[in-house]
Amino acid sequence: MSLEIVFVMVGTTHTGNLGAAARAMKTMGFTTMRLVDTCSHLSAEALARSSGANDVLKNAQSFDTLADAIADCRVVVGTSARARQLAVPLLACREIADEIGSLSQSLPDGEKVAMVFGQERSGLSNESLDLCTRLLRIPCNPDFSSLNLGSAVQVVSYELSQAIASVPLGAPIPMPGKWKGSTEAVDASDNSADPDDLPATSEAMGHFFDHLDRVMISTGFMNPDNPRLLRRRVRRYFEANRPTGNELAIFRGILSATEKPRNR
């Protein structure tokens, strides 16, 4: 990819939104964030909402003005939820992405394109839009066009990623312990994963179920002569949410402590 996409946040007031924006960016292969007059981007809430995209937040640069933030950018795209009387073209998100995709084939490596997002309530000021070369809108339900900042960044990031192929088209490899609907992925070339961070083996699960069975009987929680559906339901739950080796060790420790409680 020849272009570097720079996401510029102007006047963001909710710290969690910066974390959500960082997460949205990184899932689509973008990592450059710039900040202008925003709230704290390294708060506990922001880092939590980034869901692992902490590096995007920690490497974010702060600028005094939007003009400073976009000084090295060849193309500046401002986002807006509504049409305004402006000289710059107003294009749908996909149209902007297609334009940038074409530019990525012609501009030299390292050239920057800025995607500028305004304050949550009021968006970008007219003064800020005056600095933009394009105006982007996300087509929405005209009767309910409300998008929060994280969602807007996700939509724009996705369209850009498709246009400039910033992420592979293959399905992601699930992270250890992340199943059923997880959106997180791991590099297929990374073979250094700790085995205890992988889902537990069926053999280990069998030992766990035997251990759990003993504890349920010894505590009187389950009648071994009439267990009804208890065993099956417990097993179904843990198999549907199969723990990692480390997590299973914790469960086994709890069971052992239940069998032989120690005075604290």
N, C-alpha and C positions, 0 to 999 in steps of 0.2 A: 504494500500500500504506500503510495507516494505522499499522500496528504496526512497531516496530523489534525485530527478533529479536537478542537478545544471547546469545552463546555464552560460557559461563563455564567455564574449566578450573581444576579444584581439585587441587592436589597432583601435577600431572604430573611424572614423574621422567625421561622420555626426551625430550631436546630435539627430536629428529627428529619425534616425535609431534605437537608443536605446529605444526611446519611442514606436516605432512600434514593436520592439522585445518584450518589456514588455507586450504590448497588446496581441501579439500572444501567449506568454507564459500563461498569466492569463486565456485567453479564453479556454485553454486546461487543466487548473488545476495546473499549475506550477507557483511558486512565488519566487524561489531562483535565483538571478542574481548576478554574480561576475564580476568585471571589472579589466582589466589589461591595463594600458596605453591607456585609452580611452579619448575622448572629454567629455565635461560636460554632465552628465546624469540628471541634475536637472534644465536645462534651460527651458524657457517658451515653446520652440518648442518641447523639449522632453516630457514634461508633457502633452502638447496638443496632441501629436501624440499617447500617451499612452491611450487616450480615457477612462480615469477612472482607469487605472492600475497604478495610481501614487504610491501606496504602494510598488509595485515591485521595482520602481526606488528609492524611498526613503530608502528602506531597503537594497539596493544593497551595497555590500562590495567591496572596492577597494584594490588591491594588487600590490606590486611592480613588481612581476614577475609571469609568468604563473605557474612556479613550486610552488610558495607559494599558488596560487589560487586553485590548485588541490591537495594540500598536503594531505587532508583527504579523497580523493576519491579513491575507489577501482577500478573503471573502468573509463577510460578517452577516449572519442571518439572525434577525430578531424574531422572537416568537410572540404571537398575539392571539387572543381568543376572539377578537372582534375586528371587523374591517375598519380601517381608518383612512382619512383623506391624506394619503401620502404619495410621494412621487415614486418610491421604490416599489417593485413588483410584489404583489401579494399572491403567493402560491401555496397550494396544498403541500403537506409534508412529503408526500411521495414525489411530487414534482421537484421539490427542492433536493431530495435525495438523489433523483435521477441526474439533476444538473451537477451535483457534487461528484457523482459517480463518473460522469464524463470528464470533469476537471481532473480527477485522480489519474486519468490516463495521459494527461497532457502537461500538468505542472511538474516541476522538478521535485525530487524527494525532499521532504522536510518542510514544504510549504504548509501554512496553517490556515484552517477554516474555523471560524468561531460560530458557535451556536449559543445565542444569548437568551437567557431566561430571566424574567422580571420578578418583582415582588408578588407574593401569593395573592393578595387582594386586588391590586391595581395593575399588575403587569409592568411593562416597560413604559417609561415616560416618553413623551414626544421627543424630548431632547436626546434620549437614548436611541430612539428609533431613527433619529436623524443620522446616527453614526453607522446605520446598517445598510448593506447593499441589497438585501432581500428581506422580505417579511414572510414568515411561515405561519400557517394556520393548520390546526389538526381538525379535519372534518368531524363534526360531532352531531348528536341529536340536537336540532335547533331549539327544542323545548327544554333541553337539559344539557347544557354544554360545559358543565363544571368538571374540570380535571385538576387534581392536585399536582403539585410540582413533580413529585416522584413519578407519577403516572405519565405526565407530559414528557419527561426526560426518557422514560422507557419507550414510549411510542417513537419519538424522534430517533433514539439510539437504534431501535430495531430497523427502521426504514433505512438509516444510514448504513448499518451493518450489512444489509442486503445489497445495497447499491455499490458498496466498495469492498464487499467480501472480507469484512474484518473478523468474522468468526467462521469456523468450518461448518459445513452443512450436515455432517454426520451427527448422530445422536450422542449426547454426552455420556461419559462413563460415570455411574453413580459413585458418590463419595461413600466411604465406609459408614454404615449406620444410617445413610440417607436413602430412604425408599419412598414409595408411594407418593408421587407428585413432586418430589424434590426437584429444584431447578439448579442445584449446584453441580458442578462438574469437576473432574480431575484430569490432569494431563495424562494421556495414555502412555506416554514415554516414561512416566515416573513409576519405577518399580521398587521404590524404597519404602513403601507403606509398611508400617508395623503390623504384623499378623494379628496382634491383639486389638487393632483398630478396625479390623475387618469383621463382618458378621460372624458370629460364633458357628462352629461346625455342628453338624447334626449329632455327632458323638458327644460333644460338650453339652448340647442341649438335652440329650438323653440323660446324662449324669445330673444335670440341673433338675429335670423333672422328677427323677428318683429322689433327689434331696428334698425338693419341695413336697413331694408326696409324704415322706417321712415326717416332715415338720407339721404338715396339716393334720396328720393322724395323731402325732404325739401331743399336739396342743388341743386336740378335741375339735378342731375346726371341721374335720371330715370324718365321717363314719366309714371305715374301710369295708364294712359289710353292706353299706348302702350309700355308695358315693354319688348315686344319681348321675347328673351330667357335669358335676363339678370338675373332675379331671379333664374332660374334653374341652370345656369352656376355658379353663386356665391355659391349657395347651394351645388352643386356637389363638388366644390373645397373644401369647408370647411368640408364636410362630408368625403371626401377622405383623408383629413388631419385633422381629428377631434382633436381640441385643448384640453388641459387639463382644469380643472376648473380654475386654476391660469391664464393660457394663455387667457381663455375666458374673465376673469375679466379685463385683460389688454385691450382686444379688445373693451369691453363694455365701459371702461374708455375713450378710444380714441373717440368712438362714442359720448359719453356724452360731451366731450370737444369740439367736432365739433358742437354739438347742441348749447352749451352755452360756447363759447370761453371766456377765462379770459385774462385780460391784464397781461403780465409778466413784 
